[in-house]
Amino acid sequence: MMKLGVCYYPEHWPMDRWAIDAKMMRSMGLEIVRIGEFAWAKMEPQEGQYDWHWLDEAIHILSQEGLKIFLCTPTATPPAWLVQAHEEILPVDDRGMRRRFGSRRHYCVNVPVYREATRQIVTAMLKRYGARSEVIGWQIDNELGCHNTVRCYCDDCAASFRTWLQKRYGSLEALNEAWGTVFWSQVYTDWKQIRPPSQMVTEPNASQVLDYWRFSSDSMIRYLELQTELIRSYAPGIPITTNLMGDSGGIDYYKLSQKIDFVSWDSYPTGYYETSTDLLYSSWETRPNPAFDLGDPYITGFFHAIMHGSKQKPFWVMEQQAGNINWGVYNPGIRPGSVRLWTWHAAAEGAEAVVFFRWRACLYAQEQFHSGLLHHDATPDVGAGDVEGMAGDLARMTARTQKTDPSPVALLYDYEDMWAMDLQPHRRGFSYSRLVFLWYRVFQRLGLGVDILPFHADLSPYRLVIAPTVYIGSSEKRDALEKYVGNGGHLLVGIRSGFKRVDNRVTDVLLPGLLRGLTGSTVTDWYALPPNVGYPFHSPLPGLEGLAEVWAEGLLPDPGVEALQVYSDGPFAGKASLTAHRYGVGVAYYYGQYPQLEPTMRLSVELIQRAGIKQPILDLPDGVIVKWNDQGLLFFNFNETAMEISVGATTLCLPGRALVEHPNFS
């Protein structure tokens, strides 16, 4: 059954208020309370001196009302006494400046003193609460990597990086070869010469930087693992998670998710609309215009899909926006219905619990303007009304929206590809995230669900797989894709694929590198195209002619490989921009141009039909989302105004800012 909860900070309120809050939570239909993630100074006011009375009392009062506790480790906020005694725990930024105390996430995971302090506070918590039946789960830290804190450049990180490199390469000779240090006379003759890539005169070596980003991600995951091992030792069988963000902040979420029992993340639709639109949409694209208090459903859904795909299991929303926030651009207020729509949307994408942030708006410090379910004066805010009204939704929400079966289409997403491309995008506006997101939006507009997956996932259930790029070619990726296509799958591989080796050096074999045999085509030329420059192409298939813009590649197909789009003018005239290669009992397509929304929708319809996907194809307006299962259809209209859509012979009018349930169409 779908579960609802709330983030609560008893340390912010008088103790005589806690029982009132607990009763209100239960009357609102909440089941779970998350507490503790920022309370280290309250738990341990002096080194080795613990105060558990207040937390004992809070857990007792909440559990007396039947509420279950999700307890958090407080390591995102090391207290002032610890920083005063060990200033070296403070991280160093890429300018060589040491961060200061006074906010949060002010620590480096590679400092031995901080790792030991973490071990001590988490162990103390577990000895106190590890066996408590009221505690149903543990959250580690809070928003790992938030505020650009994955990558520290301190001396401890430098030493740990050298150890990491020694394990990876074994010798300086191997490292120098992998990094190409002969360029600009960067050759290393002693491990101690290697430093984190910061404060350099001009851009650093791209291979060194990619390795440092890998190392930094691994360091954060190793820190998380320190805590998971403690929890499993003292509280065996109790679920463990950590609350992720839409933007990973530099952590490989696939690797991280292997260390926890389930994925959870923090969803703030209006905030991400204001801060992630430029990250995910290209400047030349037409963008949706959703209702001001709902956010962009493609951005929210994209992040939901990444979370679901990280373990291919149901996830939690550990912080769900419940009103206006304080960290966006305009931070608009929200109207009744927004929280309910977000909760249904999360469930439709595979969430099995939604925890609202926060219970009551805070009276002080950095988040005074961040709303909760209650106003500052403890009267109900707009989100509280939505939550109370959802009591009758939960059974239907579970039955109609729980994501148990894979979508017919998978979209492959890779953190190292993203890091490498972000390091050297080559053309202004070229972004890995935008490239993947464009394909996600295409399938949402066509009314088909899409699962976002790592390359190592089981692809066999999917009729169609899209790899917007396989920028870093590896034998593991090649083998997985060849196996999928050879067994009957339909795969599209996009531009710049196979261009880099795992060490972030350019391959010296014909493009698309290790994927040339699978695609049956050679990339003979590639151009980044400036604005207002495009190469026309034609196609034997109706509706697939057009103009290649932004990035174009000229393809030479092998004998017997079908050319589905061919350049008709320009330097690539006569060469293909889209090919289809029968490989085994499947088909591999290579798409040699930057995707644009409307042409890619038309191409995707062709691919869907060729892949034998039977689900009806729609043409939804921007801002309308549909979810299918055997219980029926869910239509979400995130626009301000009503939208009319057609499905077969049926026409539906969807009110603005609304959810419409409908039985399956025949």
Stockholm file with secondary structure:
# STOCKHOLM 1.0

chainA/1-666         MMKLGVCYYPEHWPMDRWAIDAKMMRSMGLEIVRIGEFAWAKMEPQEGQYDWHWLDEAIHILSQEGLKIFLCTPTATPPAWLVQAHEEILPVDDRGMRRRFGSRRHYCVNVPVYREATRQIVTAMLKRYGARSEVIGWQIDNELGCHNTVRCYCDDCAASFRTWLQKRYGSLEALNEAWGTVFWSQVYTDWKQIRPPSQMVTEPNASQVLDYWRFSSDSMIRYLELQTELIRSYAPGIPITTNLMGDSGGIDYYKLSQKIDFVSWDSYPTGYYETSTDLLYSSWETRPNPAFDLGDPYITGFFHAIMHGSKQKPFWVMEQQAGNINWGVYNPGIRPGSVRLWTWHAAAEGAEAVVFFRWRACLYAQEQFHSGLLHHDATPDVGAGDVEGMAGDLARMTARTQKTDPSPVALLYDYEDMWAMDLQPHRRGFSYSRLVFLWYRVFQRLGLGVDILPFHADLSPYRLVIAPTVYIGSSEKRDALEKYVGNGGHLLVGIRSGFKRVDNRVTDVLLPGLLRGLTGSTVTDWYALPPNVGYPFHSPLPGLEGLAEVWAEGLLPDPGVEALQVYSDGPFAGKASLTAHRYGVGVAYYYGQYPQLEPTMRLSVELIQRAGIKQPILDLPDGVIVKWNDQGLLFFNFNETAMEISVGATTLCLPGRALVEHPNFS
#=GR chainA/1-666 SS CCEEEEECCGGGSCHHHHHHHHHHHHHTTCCEEEECTTCHHHHCSBTTBCCCHHHHHHHHHHHHTTCEEEEECCTTSCCHHHHHHCGGGSCBCTTSCBCCSSSSCCCCTTCHHHHHHHHHHHHHHHHHHTTCTTEEEEECSSSTTTTTTSCCCSHHHHHHHHHHHHHHHSSHHHHHHHHTTTGGGCCCSSGGGCCCSCSCSSCCCHHHHHHHHHHHHHHHHHHHHHHHHHHHHHSTTCCEECEECSSCTTCCHHHHHTTSSSCEEEECHHHHHHHHHHHHSCTTSCCCCCCTTTCCHHHHHHHHHHHHHHHTSCEEEEEEECSCCSSSSSCCCCCTTHHHHHHHHHHHTTEEEEEEECSBCCSSGGGTTCCCSBCTTSSBCHHHHHHHHTTTTHHHHHHHHCCCSCCSEEEECCHHHHHHHHHCCCSTTCCHHHHHHHHHHHHHHTTCCEEEECTTSCCTTCSEEEESCCCBCCHHHHHHHHHHHHTTCEEEECTTTTCBCTTSCBCSSSBTGGGHHHHTEEEEEEEECCTTCEEEEECSSTTCCEEEESEEEEEEECTTCEEEEEECSSTTTTSEEEEEEEETTEEEEEECBCCCHHHHHHHHHHHHHHTTCCSCCCCCCTTEEEEEETTEEEEEECSSSCEEEEETTEEEEECTTEEEEECCCC
#=GC SS_cons         CCEEEEECCGGGSCHHHHHHHHHHHHHTTCCEEEECTTCHHHHCSBTTBCCCHHHHHHHHHHHHTTCEEEEECCTTSCCHHHHHHCGGGSCBCTTSCBCCSSSSCCCCTTCHHHHHHHHHHHHHHHHHHTTCTTEEEEECSSSTTTTTTSCCCSHHHHHHHHHHHHHHHSSHHHHHHHHTTTGGGCCCSSGGGCCCSCSCSSCCCHHHHHHHHHHHHHHHHHHHHHHHHHHHHHSTTCCEECEECSSCTTCCHHHHHTTSSSCEEEECHHHHHHHHHHHHSCTTSCCCCCCTTTCCHHHHHHHHHHHHHHHTSCEEEEEEECSCCSSSSSCCCCCTTHHHHHHHHHHHTTEEEEEEECSBCCSSGGGTTCCCSBCTTSSBCHHHHHHHHTTTTHHHHHHHHCCCSCCSEEEECCHHHHHHHHHCCCSTTCCHHHHHHHHHHHHHHTTCCEEEECTTSCCTTCSEEEESCCCBCCHHHHHHHHHHHHTTCEEEECTTTTCBCTTSCBCSSSBTGGGHHHHTEEEEEEEECCTTCEEEEECSSTTCCEEEESEEEEEEECTTCEEEEEECSSTTTTSEEEEEEEETTEEEEEECBCCCHHHHHHHHHHHHHHTTCCSCCCCCCTTEEEEEETTEEEEEECSSSCEEEEETTEEEEECTTEEEEECCCC
//
